[in-house]
């Protein structure tokens, strides 16, 4: 009997990868010496957004870039990832009906997770 199912958020519950890349790039570009490539951004994955920004932005600009990220991420979310993948809401609902514990696993910080 299955008692617990754990889902990753980014790329599993919804197609948020392009959103993460675009928001991160836009938020950090004013504070770094070049526009970051997808590969450069992906190398920071595994950290939450604060850790990611700390990897590429230095000094006092880190907090500004992080605040910019949250604003940009929320604005882009409705456009780039307005809903979960097809069938995810139904699947999670069916698991709940069967008293299966559903867990969300993510490397996101709480603020970006709440937005998503």
N, C-alpha and C positions, 0 to 999 in steps of 0.2 A: 504494500500500500504506500502510495506517495503521500508524504506528510508536509513537505515543504518544496517550493519551487522558487529559485532565485533567478532574477533577470538583471542583466546589465542594462543601463539606461541608454547610453549613446550607441546608436547603431543596432540596438536590439529592440527596445520599446519603440523607438522612433528614429527617423533618418536625420539625426542631429549633427553628424560629422561635418557636413559642409557648413552648417551654421556655426559650429565651434571654430572652424578654420577661418571663416570670413570675419566673425566678430573679433577674434583674437588678432588677426592681421590688422583690421581697421583700428583697434584700440591701441596697438603697440607702435604702429608706423610713425606717429608723431614723435616718439621717444627713442627710436633706434636709428641707425645710420642708413638703413635700407628697408625696403618692403620684404618681410619674411616670406619665404617659399613654404609650400605645404610641407615639404620634408623637414625644414627647420622647425616648423611649429610641431609637427608630429614627434620630433625628438624630445619635446617637453611633455608629451602625453604620459600619463601615469601619476602626474602631480595634479592637484586641483588648480584652478585658474590663478590663484595667488602664487603658488609655486611656479607655475608656468611663466607668469609675468616676471617673477624674480629671476628666472633663468636668462631672460633676454633684455630686460630693462634695468638700468642701474640707478642707484641713489634715490633722491627725492621724487623722481618721476614715477617710481613704482606704484605709489598710492594713486596718483592721477591716472595712470594707465589702467589700474584695476577698477577704479570708479568709472572710467570711460567704458571699459569692457562690459560692465553690468548694464549700463544704459544702452549700448549698442546691441548687446545680446538680446535684451528684452524687445527692442524695436525690431530686430531682424527675425525674432522667433516666430511671430505671426505670419511672416512671409515665407520663410525657408522651412519651417517645421511646424505647421499649424495643428497637426494632430498625430497621434501614434500611427504606427504601421497598421494596415488593414488587418482586422481580426484580433488585435491585441486586447482591446477592451473586452471583447466577447470572451476570449481565452481567460483573462484574469477573472472576469465575472464567473465563469464556469468553475474555475479553481476554488473561488470563494464559496460557491454553492456546495462544493464537495468538502468543505472545511479544510482545504489545503492552505497552509500558511504561504503567503506570497511575499517575497523579499525583494527589495530593490538594492542593487549593488552599483555604486558609481564612484568614480574618482572626483566628481564635481564637488565644489564647495557647496555649502547649504544654500547660499543665495542664488546661485545659478541653477541648482537643483529645484528650488522653489519656483523659479521662473518657468522651468521646463515642466 
